[in-house]
Structures are given as structure tokens and as C-alpha cells.
Amino acid sequence: PTPAPAPAPVPTPKPTPAPVPAPTNMVYHQTFFIGYPDGTFKPERNVSRAEVAAALTRALGLGWSNTKPSYPDVSATYWASGYIQIMKDEGIMLGDTSGTFRPDAPITRAEAVAALLRMLKVAPIQNLTASSFKDVPVTNWAAGYIEAMQKNGYIAGYPDGTYKPTVNILRSEFTAIADRTLGREIGNSSQVTGLSKDIRWPDVPASHWAYLYILEASTPHTVANAVKLNRTIVLKTKTIPLFSDGTSIVTIHKAGDVLTAIVPVDGLRPNGSVPAARKVTVVITNKLKP
């Protein structure tokens, strides 16, 4: 009999390797200084001490504290009580000599830079013999803070050589200084993509001197190829790496967008490396109060 032909060998299928996600160089910068319920930003308005506490807590990704407020003039039901308590616990914002916080009082230019310098864990300059600003005597309580901020390039003062330490800081001014201290600065509007009318502030035109600072602080965005700075912010619970927008492409995101990026406020990993990229769902908040 004719032997039956041997069946053709069936190749053993190779297992399909699981896809390995490419490492991301995208950094997510969340909103930290927000507008008002009427959809405006009010750049020339004063900033209250409570608003600064809320802004810095958001900037550092510190959430909310349910601890009983430490200040007699801050009730547990006050809209910013949790933010204020976090700022106290971190030693970033302090009360006055009478033990109160004065949450609704406008914050002065001196008080604002003192809080930002404490956030950076940079010591004020001691034993000053001369000041960079003609209206800040070396005996002023904030002279060392103001001088340290000036030496580090975070403030420049006014063209007439003054700093105006006792003047209430404007929202636009605070935003600019906060962005600089956080290393979050957009260099040029040409690097911004994805900006739509529904996430613009009608009272902050592109011609406003602080337009890019306000865009940076009030609009969630990702930065491609962000530059990691050689400084960090050290907090009690984590150390936050800082990334500059520099001249990289900045993409503005809409509410509901889902993306994968490094989130600096997650904090450095135990081995000192930057936090792993993770999924982020974008939330845009245009309200003063939570």
C-alpha cells in the first residue's frame, strides 16, 4: 500500500509579548490658583491670606486637613480651614503675634514672599547690612526674606528701586512670584497648544503682562520634554521635584481628558528618582471655594 503522506509540521506559535509602555517624558502641571464663580480671574484684585493658603496647598498636592483648626479665628466650617491648617503644620504660613491667622485679610507683598521662601525651605538672609530695595530697611521683619527672594531671582521689585513690602499683593503679582518659585514658567505663547475659548479668562487678555503666568497657574497642562530643575521642595511627607516648562511644548487640557504623565506632586520615590508616570484625569476648577 502507498504510505499516507506525513502531515506538514505545524509551527509552534510564539507567544505575543505583552506591550511594554514607552517611558514618558511628559510632565503634568495641575491648576493651583483659580478664578471666581463668575468665570473671571480678577488679576488686579488683592489676595487674601486664605486664598494664598489654598493656592500653595494645591500647588504642593497636599489635599485637605480635617484636623481641628489651630487658630481661634478660623472655624472648622470656614471654606479654607483645611488648607490653612496644612500651611501651619508645614510651617509655611504662620499666624500673627496674637495667635490669629486673619484669613480674610489681604496678604502683603512682604508676607507673600516670606511664605514662599518658607515653602522652599530657604533661610532668610541674616545680619543684613544693606538692602536691595530702598524702601526695605534692614530692620524690617521681612528684610531677610525679601533679600533672599531677590538674590535667588524670584522677585525684582519696581523700576523705581522699591519693593513696597507693606502694600497688598495683587493676584497677578502673586501668581508670577509663585510660578517662579515653583519653577513653572511658560517662556513664550508660541509654545502653547490646545488653548480654547472656554478655558480663557475674559479679563486676562494675551497682552496682559502676567498672561503666561496666569495661564500656567490656572490651567491644567502637560509639558513635553520638561526640564528637571536641580532643586526640590522638601515637605514633611514627601519631596517634590520641580520641572520647568522652559521652551518645551505646553499642551492645555480640557476637563475629562485622560492622559499618562509624571505628576511631580506625587513626590520622589524612595530611591530618589522622579515619580512614575501614571494615568491622570483632568479636572478644571473655576471656583474660588471648594
C-alpha positions in Angstrom: 0.0 0.0 0.0 1.0 3.5 -0.7 2.0 5.2 2.6 -0.1 8.2 3.6 1.9 11.4 3.3 3.1 12.7 6.6 1.2 15.7 7.8 3.1 19.0 7.4 4.6 20.1 10.6 2.6 22.8 12.4 4.9 25.6 13.7 4.6 26.2 17.4 3.1 29.7 17.7 5.4 32.1 19.5 3.7 33.9 22.4 2.9 37.5 21.7 5.0 39.6 24.1 3.0 41.9 26.3 3.3 45.5 25.2 5.8 47.5 27.2 4.6 51.0 27.7 7.2 53.5 26.5 8.7 55.6 29.2 7.0 59.0 29.3 8.8 62.3 29.3 5.5 64.2 29.8 5.0 66.1 33.0 1.6 67.2 34.3 1.2 70.6 36.0 -2.1 70.9 37.9 -4.0 74.0 38.5 -3.2 75.7 41.8 -4.5 79.3 41.6 -8.1 79.5 40.4 -10.7 82.1 39.3 -14.1 83.1 40.6 -17.5 81.6 40.1 -18.4 84.3 37.5 -15.6 83.0 35.2 -13.1 85.8 35.8 -9.7 85.8 37.3 -9.5 89.4 38.6 -5.8 89.9 38.2 -5.7 93.4 39.8 -7.6 92.3 42.9 -5.9 91.7 46.3 -5.3 88.2 47.5 -6.5 87.1 50.9 -4.3 85.1 53.3 -6.8 82.2 52.9 -6.5 82.3 49.1 -2.8 82.0 49.4 -3.0 79.1 51.8 -5.4 77.3 49.4 -3.2 78.1 46.3 0.0 76.8 47.9 -1.7 73.7 49.3 -3.0 72.9 45.8 0.4 73.6 44.2 2.0 71.1 46.5 -0.7 68.5 46.2 -1.3 68.3 49.9 -5.0 67.8 49.8 -7.1 68.8 52.9 -6.7 68.6 56.6 -9.6 67.5 58.9 -7.6 68.4 62.0 -9.3 70.9 64.3 -8.1 74.4 63.2 -5.3 75.8 65.4 -6.4 79.4 65.1 -9.3 80.9 67.1 -10.4 83.0 64.0 -10.6 80.0 61.7 -13.7 77.8 62.2 -13.9 74.2 61.1 -16.6 75.3 58.6 -14.6 78.0 57.0 -14.1 77.3 53.3 -10.2 77.2 53.6 -9.8 75.8 57.1 -8.1 72.6 55.9 -5.7 74.5 53.7 -4.8 76.9 56.5 -4.1 74.0 58.9 -1.8 72.3 56.4 0.1 75.5 55.8 0.6 75.8 59.6 1.6 72.2 60.0 4.2 72.6 57.2 5.5 75.8 58.7 4.8 77.7 55.5 2.3 80.3 56.7 2.2 81.5 60.3 -0.3 83.4 62.4 0.4 86.8 63.9 1.7 87.6 67.4 -1.8 87.5 68.9 -2.2 83.9 67.7 -4.7 84.6 65.0 -4.5 83.9 61.2 -6.7 86.7 59.8 -7.9 84.5 56.9 -9.8 87.2 55.1 -7.2 89.9 55.4 -5.3 90.8 52.2 -1.8 89.4 52.2 1.0 92.0 51.8 3.9 91.7 49.5 6.2 91.0 52.4 4.0 88.3 53.9 3.6 86.6 50.5 7.4 86.3 49.8 8.0 85.1 53.4 5.5 82.3 52.9 7.1 81.3 49.5 10.6 81.3 50.9 9.5 79.1 53.8 7.9 76.8 51.2 11.3 76.5 49.5 13.0 75.8 52.9 15.4 78.6 52.1 16.6 80.5 55.1 16.2 84.3 55.1 19.4 86.2 54.9 20.6 87.1 58.4 22.5 90.2 59.7 21.8 92.3 56.6 23.9 95.5 56.4 22.3 96.7 53.2 19.1 96.1 51.3 18.5 95.7 47.6 15.4 97.9 47.9 15.4 101.5 49.1 12.1 101.1 51.0 13.1 97.9 52.8 15.3 98.9 55.8 17.5 96.1 57.2 15.4 96.4 60.4 12.2 95.4 58.7 11.0 92.0 59.9 10.8 90.7 56.3 14.1 92.2 55.1 15.9 88.9 55.1 13.1 87.1 53.3 12.8 89.8 50.7 16.6 89.9 50.1 16.8 86.1 49.8 14.0 86.0 47.2 15.7 88.8 45.3 19.1 87.1 45.4 17.5 83.9 44.0 15.8 85.7 41.2 12.2 85.3 42.2 11.4 89.0 42.7 12.7 92.1 41.1 10.7 94.9 42.7 9.6 98.1 40.9 11.5 100.2 38.3 12.0 103.0 40.9 14.0 100.6 43.2 11.3 99.9 45.7 9.6 96.7 46.8 6.6 98.1 48.6 6.6 95.5 51.3 3.5 96.7 53.2 1.4 97.1 50.0 -1.2 94.3 49.5 -0.1 92.0 46.7 -2.2 91.7 43.6 -3.4 88.3 42.2 -1.3 88.8 39.1 1.8 89.6 41.1 1.3 86.6 43.5 0.8 84.3 40.5 4.0 85.5 38.9 6.2 85.1 42.0 4.6 81.7 42.9 5.2 80.4 39.4 8.9 81.4 39.6 9.4 79.8 43.0 7.8 76.6 41.7 9.9 76.6 38.6 6.7 76.7 36.5 7.2 79.3 33.8 6.0 79.3 30.2 8.6 81.1 28.1 6.5 82.1 25.1 2.9 81.9 24.0 4.0 80.2 20.7 4.8 77.0 22.6 1.2 76.7 23.9 -1.2 74.4 22.2 -4.7 73.3 22.9 -6.0 76.6 24.2 -9.7 77.2 23.6 -12.1 79.9 24.4 -13.8 78.0 27.2 -10.6 78.0 29.3 -9.5 81.6 28.8 -10.1 84.3 31.4 -12.0 87.1 29.7 -10.3 89.7 32.0 -6.8 88.4 31.2 -6.0 89.2 27.6 -2.9 87.9 25.9 -1.5 91.4 26.2 -1.6 91.4 30.0 1.9 91.4 31.5 1.1 88.3 33.6 -0.9 86.4 30.9 1.5 83.5 30.7 2.0 83.3 34.5 -1.8 83.2 35.0 -2.2 80.6 32.2 0.5 78.5 33.9 -1.1 78.6 37.3 -4.8 78.4 36.5 -4.9 75.9 33.6 -4.0 72.2 33.8 -1.4 71.3 31.2 1.3 68.9 30.2 4.9 69.7 29.3 6.7 67.6 26.7 10.4 67.1 27.5 10.1 69.1 30.7 13.5 70.1 32.2 14.0 68.8 35.7 15.5 71.5 37.9 18.3 70.9 40.4 16.2 71.9 43.3 13.2 70.3 45.1 10.6 71.3 47.7 11.0 69.2 50.9 7.8 68.7 52.9 7.1 66.6 55.9 5.5 63.8 53.9 7.3 64.0 50.6 9.9 65.7 48.4 8.6 67.3 45.2 10.8 67.5 42.2 10.4 70.7 40.1 10.1 70.7 36.3 10.4 73.8 34.1 8.2 74.4 31.1 11.2 76.1 29.5 10.8 76.3 25.8 9.0 72.9 25.6 5.6 72.3 24.0 2.9 73.0 26.6 -0.5 71.4 25.9 -3.6 72.8 27.6 -6.1 70.1 28.5 -9.8 70.1 28.9 -11.9 68.7 31.7 -12.3 64.9 31.3 -9.1 64.4 29.3 -7.3 61.2 30.4 -3.5 61.2 29.9 -0.4 59.5 31.2 2.3 61.7 32.7 4.7 62.2 35.5 2.9 64.1 38.3 5.6 65.9 40.3 3.5 66.4 43.4 3.4 62.6 43.8 6.9 63.1 45.3 10.2 61.4 44.7 10.3 57.6 45.0 12.2 56.1 47.9 15.3 55.7 45.7 15.3 59.4 44.9 14.0 59.0 41.3 11.2 61.0 39.9 7.6 59.6 40.4 6.5 57.0 37.9 4.2 58.2 35.1 0.6 57.4 35.8 -2.9 58.0 34.4 -4.4 61.4 35.1 -8.0 62.6 34.6 -8.0 66.3 34.1 -10.3 68.4 36.3 -10.7 72.1 35.7 -12.0 74.1 38.7 -13.1 77.7 38.1 -14.4 78.3 41.6 -12.9 80.2 44.5 -14.4 78.0 47.1 -14.3 74.1 47.1 
